[in-house]
Amino acid sequence: MSSPLPARGRRLAIALLLALLALIMLPNFVWLAMGRELQHPWVEPVILPVALLLALLAVLGGRLWVACLVLLPFAVLSPLESFYIATYRRPSFAEIIATLIASNPREMREYVGALIVPMLVSVLLALALPLAAAWASRRAALRLPPRMRWTMAALALAMPLAIAVTAGINTKGSLEARWQSGSKKTTELGDEIQYGWPFGLIPRLVSYRREWNEMRANVARLDGYRFGARLATPLHKRQIYVLVIGEASRRDHWSLFGYDRPTNPELGKIANLVPITNLDSAWPESITAIPMILTRKPATITSFTWWKEASILRAMAEAGFTTYWISNQQAIGKYDSPVSTFAFEAQHQLFLNHASWSVPGAYDDVLLKSLRDVLHDSNNNLFIVLHLMGNHQSYDYRYPDAFKHWRPTESDPWDDEVDASDASASTVASDTSADDSSDDDDDTETHQRITNSYDNSILFTDHILASIIGILHDEGAVTALWFESDHGESLPSATCKLEGHGHGTRYEYEIPALVWYSDSYLAAFPARIAALRANAGKRTMSESTFESLAEMAGLSFPTQDRSWSLFSPTWVYRPRIVNRPAQGDIDTATISKECAVVHPHALGTAISPR
């Protein structure tokens, strides 16, 4: 007869092992409860993680204490992953891992906030549990019987296989079509592993490391490049220059540029503000538009081709400015990594978006606290790039509820009762007649909601820019700010269904841009401001931004060409080349009536500007 002590030790080991497995599955249960971005409910958060856990226990069931130690790092991270899912309603992913790794301790404390102590306690308890389970399992010599291990292995194989077979059975058509459907589902399951916990962390880390290394290798290509820049007019006062890069903002929805809705109530009241009223982007998407802002890359170079020169950040650093890149976007990703090659030319980087563009909550006001911190942490001359999430789809995700001024929005219920004042404020002009069909009415309502949501996002961008300017004003330095959106946006209408960007409509090229300067900047550099005001209404392009920023900050370097700078009286007009659907001059292009798609004529064709 066995003694009671070994029996109690065995029961304790089993209880701790079950508790460990429950902790490991906690993020999946939180995700299942939240219900956002579940492509296949139960498959990603339950079936695949359970199958992989069964496979692990089948392999290590003879030494369960080893299995506990294998699960230890996942257990420690389980509370953090659960917190992330509860906050953003989706699992973490490679881009977020990069953002978190790039964050400094102060950012992380601010991100976690008052939960930092409970989270630290949770992590310590999560560390203790697998250690205790491993100790108890080894002391009790806990192991699974061979028959149970074989059963677990069979279940681990059967669960995903059953999903593939079910997909094939549910497919209509020939036996070959069913087989192909089942095979395709098997491949998809391999990709879907990354969303579950714990083993989905492994492909996320692999993806993060691959993308991070590729991005850093691209940064290193220009490590040796030098402009030979210096500060032409040193001052005995601190200088701070800020470039704000907007996202997906179209000029004709800014009241600052003539829109009939008051989308810029705060900027409209600010002194020393110069709207640049006719500046266009060369490209209708970020990956190709942002290099045009930061470098001297010509617009005639098609697609995303690496440019031979470094960015304005390198030139500023050579002239003695401490450089920062503060972003509400992510460090790596298909569309983020190319932009980050410029971010990592800065001496300091802060990536503050812990969600993604596809979920709510990543508002641009997160940049304000970091901007204040940077200004107060250094007494040096500063050049700071602030990269906004701006007005990117989904538009309702870009602003908090306090800025839901025009209603109804995309996210409002369709049976919402909108009061008379809201209805009046949100009316969008329509040419539809009284006998239009109900489908036309539904389309009109949809377009109105999209427009309202988009305009609310512009209203919030107005607040962010005004807040940034307020922070710079209070600093008391010689300072100036340049704002420019990377590209514009197409909104659906009665005549066109295009939405988003990348289509090549005029609204994707026509972007808002503006300059703000302090009184002390005007006193120090009156000639620059006079030239800026003289050039602000002229037809120009984002190709002018690099040289304009260089002259705004007073840089001088051997290859400088002031004829590109809006701060120079020598600025000259050049053909404004855009690149989609074909390359050509937007000022001589044909614009389609339905969607305002830009159809440039061949370069050199003599057609009067429109």
N, C-alpha and C positions, 0 to 999 in steps of 0.2 A: 504494500500500500504506500502510495507517494505521500510525502509530507505536505502540509498545507502551504508552506512557504513557497516551494516551486510552483504550486498551482496559482497562488496569488501573483507571483512574478510573471507567469504566463498570461494571466488575465490582464495584468497591467500592461504588458508588452502589446497585446492585441488591441487594448483600448487606445494606447498611444499611437499605434500604427493606423488605426481607423481615423483618429483625430487628425493625423498628418495627411491622410488621403482627403479628408474633408477640407482641410486648409488649402491643399493643392487645387481642389476643384472650386474653391470659393469664387475666384474671378469669373469662371464660366457661369456659375449660378447668378452672379450679379449681372452679367451681360444678358443672360436669358431673361432675367426679370426686367431689365431696361428695354430690351426689344429693338434697339436701333441698329440698322445696318446688318441685320441677320439675313444673309442670303438664303440660307436653308435652316430654319429653326430646328434645334436639337442636333443637327449634324455637326456644325462647327463648335458649339459650346459643350456638347455632351458626348455624342457618339464617338467622334474621332479622339477626343482626349481620353475617354474611358478605354477605348481600344488600345491606345498607346500605353496607358498605365497597366492594363492587363498584360501587354507584351513585356513590359519591364518586370512585372512580378513573376511572369513565367520564366524569364531568363535568370533573375536573381532570387527566385523564391527559396533556393537552398540556403541563401545567406541574406535574410531579410534585413539585417542590420546594414549591409552594404547598400541595399535599395534605399534605406532611409537616408544614408549619406549622399547618395546620388541625387535625391530629391531635395536636399538641404538648400541649395541656392535658389531653387524655384519657390520653396516654402518661404524663405526670407523675403522674396520679392512679391509674394502673393498679396499681402496687405496693400502694397503700393499699386500693384496692377488693379486691385479691386477699387481703390480710391480713384484711380484714373478713369476706370469704366463708369463708376458712379457719377463722376463729374462730367464726362464727355460722351457717355453712352456708346462707347465703342472701345475695342481693345487698343493697346498701344501698337505702334508700328515702327518700321525702321527709321523713318524721318523724325519721329518723336524721340526715339532713343538718341539720335544725333543731337537734337535740340537740348535734351536734358544733359548729355555729356558735355556739350559746349557751354552750359550754364555755369555761372560761378555760385559759390555758396550763398551770397546775399540774394541773388535771384531765386534760388531754390527756397530759401526761407520765406521770401515774399510770396512765392507761388503757393506754398503749403499754408502759410498764414498761421492762424491760431491752432491749427491741427498738428503742428509740428511735434508737440510733446506726445499726444496720443499715438501719432504715427511712429515715433521712435520707440515707444513702449510696445506697440504692435509688432514692429520689426524684431525687437529683442525677444519677445515671446515666440515669434515665428522661428527665430534662430534656436531657441531652447527646445522647441517641440521635436524637430527631427533628431537633435542630439540625444534627447531623452529617449525617443523611440528606438534609436540605434543602440543605446546603452542597454535598455530593457530587453530588446530583442536578442542581443548577443548574450546577455546574462542568462536569459531563459532558453537559449539555444532554439529560438523560434524559427521554424521553417515550414514551408508549404509541402504537403505530400506530393509525390510525383504525379499522381493522377489529377490532382487539382491544378498543377502547373500545366499539364497537357490540355486540360479543359480551358484554362485561361488563354493559352496559345491559340487554341481552336476558335474561341470566341473573338480574340483580337483579329484573327484573319477573317472570320465570318461576318463581322459587323460591317466593315467597309465593302466587302464583297456583296453583301445583301443589298446595300444601297445601289451599287452598280447594276446588279441584276434587276432590281426594281425599276431603275431608269430604263433599262432595255425593254422590260415588259410593258411599261407605260408608253413606249414609243410606237407609233403607228407605222405600218409599212412592212417591208420584207424582213426576212431573218437577218440579212446583211445589215439593214438599217438599224435593227434592234441591237445587233452586235456592236456596230460603230457607236451607237448612243451609250451603251454600257462601257465601252472602252474609253470614250471621251469622259464619262463621269469618273472613271478611275483616275484619269489624269487630273481632273479638276479637284478630286479629293486630296491629291498630293499638294496642290496649291493651297487648299483650304486649311491644311494643318496649321499654317502660320497664324491663323486667327484665334485658335484655341490656346488654352493654358494647361500644362506648363510647357509642352514641347514645342509649341508655336514660337516660343522665345528664341529657339535656336535658329530657324531660318530668318527671323527678324534681325538677329545679330549678324548673321552672315551677310544679309543684304545691306545692313548698315555699314559694315566694314568694307564691303566691295565699293559701294557708292562713295563712302568717305575717302577711301584711298584714291579713287579715280579723280574726285574733286581736288584733293590736295596735290595730286600729280600735275593737274592742269594749272593750279596756282603756282607751282614751282617752276613752270616753264619760263615765267617772266621775272624770276627772282633777280636776275642780273640787269634787268632793263633800267635805264636811268634817263630822265628828262633833262637833268642838269638845272632843275628849278631852284629859284631863290626868291626871297621876298624883296620886291623892288623898292617898296617904301616902308621900311620898318617904323613902327610907332612905339611910343613909350606907354602904350595902353594895350590891354589885352584885346585880342581879336578873336571872334568866334563866327564861323561861317557854317551854315547848315544847308544841306540838300535834302529835301523831302521828296521821295519817289512815291507817287500815287499809284493806284491800281484800277484799271478799267473805268476810268472817269471820262465822260464825254462832255465837251465844252458847252454844248447847247442846253445842258440841264443845270448850269450854274447861273444864278441870277446876277452874279458878278459880270457875266458875259451876255446878259440880255434875256435870260429865261424869265417867263412871266410868273413863275412860282418863287417865293422868297427862300431859296435854298441856301443863301449865304448871308443870313442876318448878322452874324458876328464879324465876318471878314469885311462886310460892307461898311462897318463903323470904324475900321482901323486906319489910322493915319500912316503915311509913308508906305502905302501899298500900291504897287504898280502891276496891274493885270497885263499879261502879254497876250494880246487878243487874237493873234493869228499864227500860233505855233502849232505845227502838225508833227505827228510821229511818222517815222518811216516804215513802221511795221505794226500790224494789228495783233501782236501777241508778245508777251513779256520776254520770252527767251531770246528774241531777236531785237526787241525794242530797247531793253535796258542797256545793252552794250552801246547803243547809239547815244545814250545819255552820259555814260561814264567814260567813254573813250573817244578817240578820233577816228574810229572805224567808219569808212565811207558807206553811205546808204546803197551804193551800187553793188556792194558785195552781197550776194544772195545767200539766203538761208543762214543757219548758225555756223559761221566759220570763225575759227579762232583768229583774233587780230594780233598783229605783231607787237603792239605797244601795250604798256600797262595802263591803268586807269588814272583818273584824276586823284584818287587816293594816294597813289605813289608820288605824284607831283606835289601834292600838299605836304606829304611827309618830308620830302626833300627840302621844302622851303621852311621847315621847322615846326609845322603844325602837328600836334598829336591827333591821330585820326581814329575815329570810331565808326563802326557800322552797327546800328541798333535796328533790329528787324522784328516785325510782327508776322513774318513768314518763317519758313523752315530752312534748315541748313543744308539738307540733302533731299534729293528726289528728282524725278524726271525733269521737272521744270525749275526746281530750286537749285540743284547743284551747279548749273552753269552760272547762275547769278551769284552764288556763293564764291565762285572763283574771284570775283571782285571784292566780296565782303572780306575775304581773308588776305587781301592786300592791305586792309586797315590794320593798325597796330593792336586794336582791341575790337572784339566782336561780342554782341549780346543778341541772342536769339530768344525771343520771348513768347513765341506761339507754342503752347503746349497742347494744342488741339490739332486742327487742320482747317483748310478752307471749307470742308464739307460738313462742319458741325457749328452750331452757334456758340457764342461765348468768347471767341478770340477777338475782342474789340481793340481798336487802335489806341484807346486811352491807356493801355498798359505801357505804351512808350513814354508817357509823360513823367512818371516817377523815375524811370531810368535816365531820362534826359536831365532831370534835376540832379540826380546823383552824380552823373558824369560832370556836369558843370561845377558842382561843389567839391568834387574829389580832385580837381586839377586846376592849377592857376596858369597853365600853359595856354598858348594860342591853340585853338581847337578847330578841326574840321570834322563835322558829324554828318553821317548819312542816316536818315530815318526812312525805313522801308515800310510803308503802310500795307495793310490788307485792303484798305480803301473800299472800293465799290464792286468787288468781285462777287459773282454769283456764289451762293444764293444770297440775294440782297438783304433779306430779313435777318440773315446771320451777321450782318456787318454793323448793326447798331443795337443799343439797349432799348427797352420798352419806352423809356422817357423820350426818345426821339421818334416814336411812331406818330408823326404829326399828320400825315395824309393817310386816310383810311377809305375803304378796306385795303388790306395788304394781302400778299400771297398766302401768308400763314393764318389769316383770319378765317374763321368758319364762313362757309358760303351763305349761311342763313343769318349772318350778323345783322343786327339792327344798327345802322349808322345814323347818328343824329343829323339834323338838318345842316348844322354848321360844318360837320365833317364831310357830308355829302357834297356840299357846295365847294369846299376846299379841294376835294379830290376829283372833281369832274374833269374828264379829259375830252377835248374836242373830238367830235365824231361826225362823219358825213353820212352815216347810215340813215335811211329814211324810216318813217313810221311803220311801214309794212315789211321791214326786214324780218327774216326768220328768227326763230328762237336760237338757232346755232350761231347766227351773227350776233345776237344779243349776248350769248355766252362768251363769244370771242372778245367782244367789246369789254365785257366785265373783266375777263382775264387780262387783257392788255392794260386796263385801268389799274388793276391790282399790281401788276408788275411795275408799271410806271410809279405808282405810289411807293412801293417798296424801294425802288431805285432812288427816288427823290429823297426818301427818308435817310438812305445811306449817304447821299450827298450832304444832307443837313448835318449828319454826324461828322463827316469829314471836315465841313466848315468849322464845327466846334473844335475838332482836334487841331486844325491849323491855327485857329485863333488862340488856343491854349498854348501851343508851342511858341507862337509869337509873344504871348504874354510872359512866358518863362524867360525868353531871350531878352525881352525889354527890361524885366526886373533885374537881370544880371548886370546891367550898366556897362557892358563892354561895347567896343566897336564891333557891330555885328550886322549880318545880313542873312537873309534866308531866300533860297530858290526852291519853289515847288513846281513839279511837273509830273503829270501822270504818264505812265509808260505807254498806254494806248487808250482808246476809247471803248465804246460798247454799243452794240446794236440791241434795240428793244423792239419787240414785235408790235405791229400796227395793223390797221385794216388792210393795207396793201402789201405787207411783207411779214413773213413768219420767222425771219432770221432773229436769233437771240444769242447774246454772248459776244464773242469776238473771234477773230481769225477768218472772217468772211471777206474782208476787204471793202467794207462800206465806208462812206465818208465820215460817218460818226465814230468809226474806230480809229481814224487818223486825226480827227479834230479834237485836240486835247486841251484841258485847262492848264495854264501856267501863270505864275505870278512871282514877284519879288517883293520882299519887305526889307526895310533897312532902318537902323536906329538913327536917332538925331546925331549921335556922335559919328556915325558912318558918313552921313551927309556932310557934316562939318569937315571931316578929314578928306573926303573924296567927292567934292561937288561935281567935278567934270564927268566922273563915271555915271552919276545919277542923271545928269543932263543928257548924256548920250543914251542911257537906258530909256528915259522917257521919250526921246526922239525916235527910238527904234521899236518901242513896245507894240506899236500897231502895225508894223510891217510884216510881210509874209516871210516866215522863217520856219526852221525845222529843228528837231531834236539834235541834228548834227551840230548846231550852234552851241549846245549846252556846255560841252567840255571847255571850249575857249572862253565862254561867258563866265563860267565858274572860276576859271584861272584868273581872269581879269577882275572879277568881283573881289577875289581875295588878294589881288595885287601881286600875282606871280609873274616872274620873268624867266624865260628859258630860250635857248638858241632856236628851236624850231617853232616857236610861238607864231601864230598867224591871227592877228587881231581883227582881220577882216571878217572873221567868223563870230566875233564877240559883240553881243548886244550892248555891252558897256563901253564900246569904242565908237568914236565918230567915223572910223574907217570901215565899219561893217558894210558888207555889200550883199545884195540879193543873189541867190543862186537857185537854179532849178530845184524844185522840191520833189525829190525822188521817193516814190512809194513802191511797194513790192508785191502787192497782191490785189487782184488775181494775176496781174502782169506788172513788170517793172516799167515805170515811166513817171512823167511829171504830173503831179496832181493838179497843178494850175492850168494845164492844157487838156486834162482828161475829160472824157465823156462820163456823165453820172447817170446811171439807170434810174428811171422814174419810180419803179416799184420799191426797190430796196436801197436805192442810192449807192449801189456798188460802183466802185471807181474802176473805170476802164481806160487806162493810160494809153496814149498814142505812142508810137515809137519815138525814142529819144531823138531830138533834133527836128521833129516835125514842127513846122511853123504854123501854130494855131494860137490865136489870141487868148490870153488868160481869161477865164470866166469871171 
